[in-house]
Amino acid sequence: MAVDNGDFVRVNFTGKIKETDEVFDTTYDEIAQEAGIFDENKTYKAIPIVVGGNHLLPAIEEAIKGLEAGETKHVEVDSDNAFGPRDPKLIQLVPMKEFKKQGMNPFPGMRITSEGANGKILTVNGGRVKVDFNHELAGKDLIYDVEVTEIIDDEAEKIKSMIELHYSNPNVDIDKTEIDIVDGVANIKLDEMAKFDQQSYMDITFARFRIAKDIWDNIDEITKVNFVDEFEKREESDDEEEDE
């Protein structure tokens, strides 16, 4: 079966800057280590996406349509269809005192977040700091080598794949997630470890919304998604009662 719009698939990829052949992202740990971008907090494996769901660059999702599981494709994406052109207006001078208020000592190359925007400090000159708020890949043509490793057919597995994509909790075992689909309603009971998540309530709620939206947008028979949180009274054993 060839990949089509709305399909749930798993893909491996390596992204490079066309001009320099520099690797900036990959799902392969060996390539990440060779490129010097290995992150020990990241799991390197094929990632689940919905084709057309804007989980990867639209140009990549469009390019893999028609592929079969196990097939690969070399994709070139110009800057306009990648992360856009560089905008000079996004290079700003920020007074040093603003950094001092936050207890920060800025230096060239330092990355910061301001009002939800990510930036990179270019220069520090006296009382002014030049910060570039352009995306780090803005203005660059990119190349991707993409492999479709799996086309997911089972409805429950499709739902699990979206949990895997949006709910980044390494302590949660996706295989222990229970999915029950009845009369257009998907009931999701996450692994017990999800109850001990340290993320903020807002982050968890947003992750659940993204999971639900991808499900009802791309699985026709599902119109509602419930996340089931159960807390069951624990019965004390005879040994525990004797210890008391």
C-alpha positions in Angstrom: 0.0 0.0 0.0 1.4 3.4 -1.0 1.5 6.3 1.4 -1.3 8.8 0.9 -2.6 11.9 2.6 -4.0 11.1 6.1 -2.0 7.9 6.5 -0.3 7.2 9.8 3.3 6.2 9.1 6.7 5.9 10.8 9.7 7.6 9.1 13.4 7.8 9.6 15.2 10.9 8.2 18.4 12.8 8.1 18.3 16.6 7.4 21.3 18.5 6.0 22.1 22.1 5.0 22.5 21.9 1.3 25.3 24.4 1.0 27.6 22.8 3.6 26.2 19.2 3.8 26.1 19.8 7.6 23.7 17.4 9.5 21.3 19.4 11.7 18.7 16.7 12.6 18.4 12.9 12.3 16.6 10.0 13.7 19.7 7.8 13.6 21.9 7.8 16.7 25.1 6.8 14.7 24.7 9.7 12.4 24.0 12.1 15.3 27.2 11.0 17.0 29.2 11.3 13.8 27.8 14.8 13.2 28.4 15.9 16.8 24.8 16.6 17.5 24.0 13.6 19.7 21.6 14.3 22.5 21.6 11.7 25.3 18.1 12.9 26.3 16.7 12.1 22.9 15.5 8.7 21.7 16.7 8.0 18.2 14.2 5.9 16.2 11.6 6.2 13.5 9.0 8.8 14.4 5.3 8.5 13.8 3.5 11.2 11.8 0.2 11.7 9.9 0.9 12.6 6.3 -0.5 16.0 5.7 -0.7 16.7 9.5 2.2 19.2 9.4 4.3 17.1 11.7 7.3 17.5 9.4 7.8 20.2 6.8 4.9 20.1 4.3 7.4 19.6 1.4 8.6 16.4 3.0 5.2 15.0 3.7 4.2 15.7 0.1 7.3 14.1 -1.2 6.8 10.7 0.6 3.3 10.2 -0.9 3.3 7.2 -3.1 6.1 5.5 -1.3 5.8 1.9 0.1 7.0 0.8 3.5 10.7 0.3 3.2 11.2 2.8 0.4 13.4 5.9 0.6 13.5 9.3 -1.0 16.0 12.1 -1.4 14.1 15.5 -1.0 15.5 19.0 -1.6 13.6 21.8 0.1 14.4 25.4 -0.8 14.4 28.0 2.0 11.0 29.5 1.1 9.4 26.0 1.6 11.6 25.2 4.6 12.0 27.8 7.4 11.5 30.9 5.2 13.9 33.7 4.4 15.9 35.6 7.0 14.1 38.7 8.2 16.5 41.6 9.1 13.7 42.9 11.4 14.2 39.9 13.7 17.8 41.0 14.5 17.4 43.3 17.5 19.5 45.3 19.9 18.6 44.6 23.5 19.9 46.7 26.3 22.3 44.9 28.6 20.3 46.0 31.6 17.4 43.7 30.5 19.8 40.7 30.8 21.1 41.9 34.2 17.5 42.1 35.5 17.3 38.4 34.8 20.7 37.7 36.4 22.1 36.7 33.0 25.5 37.2 31.6 25.1 37.2 27.8 27.8 36.0 25.4 28.0 35.4 21.6 26.4 32.1 20.7 24.2 32.0 23.8 20.6 31.0 23.1 17.7 32.8 24.8 13.9 32.8 24.9 12.1 36.1 25.0 8.3 36.4 24.9 8.0 33.0 23.4 10.6 33.6 20.7 13.9 31.8 20.5 17.0 33.8 19.7 20.8 33.6 19.4 23.1 36.3 20.7 25.4 37.5 17.9 27.5 40.2 19.7 27.9 41.8 23.0 29.1 45.4 22.7 29.1 47.6 25.8 25.6 48.2 26.9 23.9 46.6 23.9 23.4 43.0 22.9 22.6 42.0 19.3 20.1 39.1 19.2 19.0 37.2 16.1 15.4 35.9 16.5 15.3 34.2 13.1 15.0 30.5 13.0 18.5 29.0 12.9 17.7 27.4 9.5 16.0 30.5 8.0 17.3 31.4 4.6 18.9 27.9 4.1 18.1 25.3 1.4 17.9 21.9 2.9 18.1 18.3 1.8 16.5 15.3 3.5 16.9 11.6 3.1 13.7 10.0 4.3 12.6 6.4 4.7 9.1 5.2 5.3 9.6 2.3 7.8 6.0 1.4 8.4 2.4 2.3 7.4 0.2 1.9 10.4 -3.2 0.2 9.7 -4.6 -0.8 13.1 -6.7 2.0 14.7 -5.5 1.4 18.2 -1.9 1.5 17.0 -2.6 4.8 15.2 -3.8 6.3 18.4 -0.7 5.0 20.3 1.5 6.5 17.6 0.1 10.0 18.3 0.6 9.6 22.0 4.2 8.6 21.3 4.6 11.7 19.1 3.0 14.4 21.3 3.4 13.0 24.8 7.1 13.1 25.5 7.4 11.2 28.8 10.2 8.7 28.7 8.9 6.9 31.8 5.6 6.0 30.1 5.5 2.6 28.5 3.3 3.0 25.3 2.7 -0.8 25.3 0.9 -0.5 28.6 -1.5 2.1 27.2 -5.0 0.7 26.9 -7.2 1.8 23.9 -10.9 1.1 23.8 -13.0 2.3 20.8 -16.8 2.2 21.2 -19.4 3.9 19.0 -17.0 6.6 17.7 -15.5 7.3 21.1 -11.8 6.4 21.8 -11.1 5.9 25.5 -7.4 6.1 26.3 -6.0 4.9 29.6 -2.3 5.7 29.8 0.4 3.7 31.5 0.3 4.1 35.3 3.5 6.2 35.2 1.7 9.0 33.5 0.0 9.8 36.8 3.4 10.9 38.2 4.3 13.3 35.3 6.2 16.3 36.4 5.2 18.5 33.5 2.8 21.4 34.1 -0.9 20.9 33.9 -1.0 23.2 30.9 1.6 21.3 29.0 -0.2 18.0 29.6 -3.5 19.4 28.6 -2.0 20.8 25.4 -0.4 17.5 24.6 -3.7 15.7 25.1 -5.5 18.2 22.8 -3.0 17.6 20.0 -3.4 13.9 20.4 -7.1 14.1 20.2 -7.1 16.5 17.3 -4.9 14.3 15.2 -7.1 11.3 16.0 -10.5 12.8 15.1 -9.1 14.7 12.1 -7.6 11.5 10.6 -9.7 8.5 11.8 -13.1 8.9 10.3 -15.0 6.7 12.8 -13.7 8.5 15.9 -15.4 11.8 16.8 -14.6 11.9 20.5 -11.5 11.2 22.6 -11.6 10.5 26.4 -8.5 10.3 28.6 -9.4 8.0 31.5 -7.6 8.6 34.8 -8.3 6.0 37.4 -7.2 6.0 41.0 -8.0 2.7 42.7 -8.0 2.2 46.5 -5.1 -0.1 47.4 -6.0 -3.0 49.7 -3.5 -3.6 52.4 -2.0 -7.1 52.6 -2.1 -9.1 55.8 1.7 -8.6 56.3 1.3 -4.8 56.1 -1.5 -4.9 58.7 0.7 -6.9 61.0 3.5 -4.4 60.6 1.2 -1.7 61.8 
